[in-house]
Amino acid sequence: MSKLKGNVAIVGIGEVPTGRHKDTPAIYHAIESGRQAINDSGLSKDEIDYVMPTAALYSPAFNTELVTARVVEELGLWNAKKNCQIFAGGSSSSCGLQMAASMIYAGAAENILFVHADRLGTGVDLQAGIDLFATAGTSPEWEVPFGQHYSVVAALSTTRYQYETGTTDEELAAVCVSNRKWAELNPNAYFRKPLTVEEVMASKMLSTPLRAKQSNMLFDGGSAFVVTSAERARKLTDRPVYVLGEGGLVTHFVYSQEPDVTRFGWARAAKEAFEEAGIGPEDIDVAEIYDSYPIFQILGFEELGFCGRGEAGKIFARGETWPGGRIPCTTDGGMLSKGHIGAGGGVSLLVEAIRQLMGKAGDRQVPGARFAVETATGGTYMDAQVTVLGNEIP
């Protein structure tokens, strides 16, 4: 069992709007997000002693800039002892937070800036984006040659789950509607126009049974957060966000080797995280669940214990996850409405969980939010990562 509970906290967040910023270099997204996070933390830039950039997918050259400390130079973080990249695909958020928290708890660092930036919307052409997600996290011997793609992966999980549970296409479409309800309130989201189940169902078939409006789209963007000790955090702000519990499980590399494509490792990871935190799903005020496709938000929702098997679709369809609903879910709009920015899809969700607990979510603020859970996964859903956060320690 981890000893991090209540000993480490997040004190600052930053984020730029998701979109197609063709005239904006990727480094701007990193610098502006990092600048915001440092200013929000109450620390001076000279107090940041460790910089942790995660990877950018759109350009090896830009990623090398992140690795070789361009963020440090641009922000003038001259007291940073190290600049070290942490990357786990879509689960970089949870993994990066755990690495940062562990280093602070061990005394290896005092104040860590974690930053993400990418330009998948305008930095690559359409075919390059397709090629990226047709090869990343897939077997070069058995899957890549036959054109495996993430939409196919999602369709396989969706088909199997519908077969086992009877969940309808309309209920899956309701996940997209729920996320859009939140995105309408988020100035950093790309898709803010209202969406209906009928519109989702009328969109073209992408990979049976998934339709175009059930798929994420690639954009530019960036976000960042600052981690420090709980003791220091309480001197900086009256509402630090504590790391309460974390759980994780790596289940496969090649998707075809996952023994259950409708569960993965979420239940076990959630059990670990909630046990460490000392609370359960019934105590959670905000659920930020990874949503590259509707099926994965539904699986996470159920496996975390918010409802029984096969019930999530009905909960989304009834509006219980919408603003003002019983279980606010993916409150920034997620990748389905805020937009997919590579590893930043998970980082954005973590930043949103922190934002909600800090009481800084504006029109989409969940009243009285005390505890939040965030999930993340990388590659072709290679792992299940669950993080429990709170603005108080149970």
N, C-alpha and C positions, 0 to 999 in steps of 0.2 A: 504494500500500500504506500502510495506517495505521501511525502510529508509537506507538500506544497500548500495544502489547504490553509487559506487565510494568511499566509506568509508573504504572498506576492500579489501585486495589484497593477492594474492598468490605469494610467492617470491622464492620458492624452490620446486623441484620435484626429485623423485628417483624411480628407477624401476630395477628389475632383469629380465633376460630373462625368458619367459614362456617356460616350457618344462617338461620333465620327469627326475627329479633330484633325483634318488632313494637313493643316498648316501648323500644327503644334507638335514639336519633337517629343519623343517619349520621355526624355529626361525631365521635361517640365512636369509631367504627371508625378514623377518620383519626388522632385524637389518641392513642389507645392504641397503635396500630401505630407511629406516629412516636416516641412515648415509649420503647417497647421498643427500637426500632432505635437511638436515641441512647444509651440505657443500655448496650446490647449492644456499642456501638462503642468504649466507653472514653473518648469525648469528653464534655466538658461541653456543655450546651445553648448556652452562650455562644460555643462554637467553631463552631457551624453558621452559615455565612455565606451560604447559598443554599438556598431551599426550592423544590422542584419537585413540585407536586401534579399528578397526571394527572386526567383528567375523570371525573366521575360521570354516568351515563346516566339515572338514575331521576328527577332533578329539576333543571331549569335554575336554580332558585333556590339549591339547595344547591351546584351547580357554581359559581355566581357567588360563593358564600362561599369556595370553594377558591381561585378566581381572585383574590379581593380580600383574601387573606392571613389568613383566620380561623385557619388552622393555626399561623401565626406567633404570633398573639396568644394563642391558647389554650395553646400550649407555652412561651410567654415567650421566643421566639427573637429577642431584641432586637438581636442583632448581625448578623442576616440583611440582606444588601445588596439582595437581590431575592427576589420570589416570582413565579415564572413557570411557567405551565402548559404541559406537553408532552403531546400526545395524538395517538395513531395507532391508536385502537381496540385490538384485541387485541394489536397489536405495540408498544403503548406501553412495555412492559417493556424490550425490546431498544433501541428508539429512545431512550427516556429514559436508559438506561444509557450509550449512546453519546454523547448530548448532554452528560451530566454528566461523563463521562470526558474528553471533548474540552475542556470548559471547565477542568477541573482541570489537564490537561496544558498548556493554553495559559496558565495562571496567572490566569484570570478568576475562579476561586473556589478555596477550599481544602477545605471540607467540605460536601458537598451531601446534603440529605435529600430523597429521592424518596418520595412517599406516595400511596397509592390507597385510596379508600373508596367504597362504593356500597350501595344498598338496593333491589336489583331484586327481592328476595324478598317484602318487605312494604311497600315504598314505592310500588309501583304495583299496580293491579289486574291480573287475568289478561289482559283484553283489551288494556290499555295495553302490557303486555309483548309480546303477540303483534304489535300494531301497530308497536312499536319495531323488532322484528326482521323485519318484513315491508317495511320502508321504508329502513332504514339501509344505506348502501352499495349501493343498487339504483337503476336508472335511473328517474327520475320520469316519463319519457315512455313507456317501453316495458315496464317490469317492474312498477312499483308498481300501475298500474291493473288488472293481471291477477292480483294477489295473490301475487307472488313471496315466498317465505319461506326462511329459512336451512335448514330441514329439506328443502325442495325442492332447494336448491343441493347439500346433502350427498348427497341421493338420486341426483342426476344424476351427481356424481363417482363415487359408489359403483357405480352401474349400469355406467358406462363402464369403470371399473377392473376389475370382475368379468368383463365381456365380454372384455377384453384379456388377463386373467391367469388366469381360472378360479378365482379365490379364492372360497371358499364363504361362505354366510351364517354358518355356524358358526364359521369362522375370524375373521370380522369380530366376531362376538359374543365371541370369546375376548379381544379387546382390552378390552372392558368388564370381563371377569372379572379380567384382569391388573391393571387400574387399581384394582378393588375390593380385591384382595389387599393393595395398598399402603394404601388408605384405611382398611382394618381396623386398621392400625397407627398411624394419624394422628389424634390427638385433635382436630385442627382440621377434619377432614373431616365432612361432613354424613351421607353414606351409609357406614355401617361394618358393616352386616349382610352376611355372606357371600353371594356371587352365583355362580350356575352358568350355563353355556352354555344349558342347558335352560330356565332361568328367563328368560333374555334372549329366546330363541326363542319362548317362550310368551306374551310380552307383546304387546299389541295393535299392529297395523300403524299406523305413523305417516305415513310417506311412502315408498311402495314403493321399495326393499326394506328401509327402516329401520323398526325397531320402537321402542316407547316407551322401553325400557331401553337403547337405543343413542343416546339423545338426552340432552343436558345439560339441567339445570334451573336456574332463576334463584334466587339467594339474596342475602343480605346478607353483607358482610364487608369486610376491609381488610388491607393489608400495606404494608411500607415497608422501605427499605434506605438505608444511608449509604455514600457514595463519597468517597474521599480519595486522596492521592498514595501511591504504593507506599512511598516513604521514610517518610512519616508513619505509614503503616499498620504498618510493621515495629516501630515504637516503641509501638504501641497493643496489638498482639496477636502471639502467636507463630504464628498461622495466618491471615494475611490471604488473601483470595481475589482473585487477580489477573485482570484482563481480558487475555486472551491473543490473541483474534482475533474479528473480526466481519465478517459478510458480509450483503448484502441486495440484493433486486431487487424493484422494483415492476412488476407484470405487467399490471394492468388496473384499471379502476374498475368497469365493468359486467361481471358474471360471464360474460355471453354473449359478451363480446369476448376472453375468455381462450382462446388457441389450443389449449391442452392442459389439460383439467380433471382430469387424473390425474398431473400433474407440477408445474405452476406453476413457480416459480423456485428450488426447493430445492437442486438439484444445484449450480447456479452459486453461490448464496449460501454453501453449505457449502464449496465449493472455496476461495472467498475466505477464509472464516473459518479453515479448517484450515491453509491456506498461511501465513497471518499468524501463527497460533499455533505453527507448526513441528511439529505432530503430525497424526495421522490418526484416522479413526474407530476403528481398532484399538487406539488408546491411551485411548479414552474409558471411564471407569468408571461414569458415570451419564448417562443420556440423558433429559432433560426435554422431551418432545415435545408440542406443542400438540394438544389432543384434544377440540375441541368436538363432534366426531363420530368414530367409529372410523376412517373412511376417511382422515381427515387425519393421524391418528397413524401409520397404516400408510404413507401416502405420505411423510411426513417421515422415518420410520425407514429406508425404502428409499433415498430420494434422498440422505440423509446418508451412505450407504455402508455401513450395518450389514449389508446383505444384498442379494441380487440382486432384480431385478424379479419381483414375484409371489411372493416367498418369505416376506414378513413375517407374513402370516396364520398360516402353519405354525409360525413361531417363537413367536408369541404363544400359539398353541394348545398347544404343547409345554411351556409354562411357563418358557421361557428368559428372559422379562422380569419374572418374579415375584420377590418377596423370595428371596434366595439363588440366583437364576438367573444365567445367563451375562452378560446385558445388562440390568441394572436400568433400567426405563423408566417415566417419569412417576410418580415415587416418592411424591408427595403424594396420589395418587388422581386428580389432574387434574379437569377440568371434568365428566367423566362420573361421578365419585364424590365428589370433594371439593366440587364445585359451581361453577356459573358465576356470577361476580360482576362481569360487564362486563369492562372493561379489566383487572380484577384476575385474570381467568383466566390471562393471560400473566404478570402480575406475580407471582402465586403460584408459578408454575413457576420463574421466575427466583430468587425467594427460596428455594425448595426446593433448587435447584442450589447456591446459596450455602451453605445450611444443611448439605447433605451434605458439601461440601468443608471446612466448618468443624468437622465431626465432631459436630454438634449435633442429629442427626436421631432420636435416641432409639432406639426399637424397630425403626425402619426404616432405621437407619444402614447404608450400604453400607461394609463393612470396607475400610480402606486407600484410600478414594476420593481420587484426586489430580486427575483432570481430568473436567470435565462439559461437556456441550453443551446449550444451551437453544434452542428454536425458538419463533417467534411469528409471528402473521399477523393482519391487521386487515380490517375490512369483510367483503365476500364474498370473503375470501382474496385480497385485492388485492396482497399482497406476501409475500415470503419473507425472514424475518430469522433469522440464525443467530449465536449467541454462544458462544464457547469460553472457559471459565473454568478456573483451576487454583489449587491452594494451593502450587504451585511453578512456577518458570519454566523451561520446557524449553530 
